């Protein structure tokens, strides 16, 4: 089990690095859009997979594979520690409004993402 989770974490971390880099190159690095994007997408994906792979869901998945995706891949992909450091850096630079918007936007958008993933999973399960 630990090897599967470690593999998922490695793949998720590499995916986060790639996705954040692509977004930073296209939008800029003044605001942490890349981290916000991976956290929202990761929240949507974990909500979707949790719903479609639950006992009543359409996707039959072993416990090992479910943990590979949910703990490993999506856990490695999302970035609360990076989020926290970026908030600290914004605050240290006196960027209180962007920091506040980033905190509020991250929480709200990630909750919307996980809810949308869950709703999509319910639709798939029907």
QUIJO-V881995 format. One record per helix or strand. SS is the DSSP state (@ for helix, = for strand). FROM is the first residue (numbers start at 1). TO is the last residue. Records with the same first field share a line. If there is no record, write none. Layout:
# QUIJO-V881995
SS: FROM-TO  FROM-TO
This chain:
# QUIJO-V881995
@: 2-27  33-52  63-77  80-92  96-125
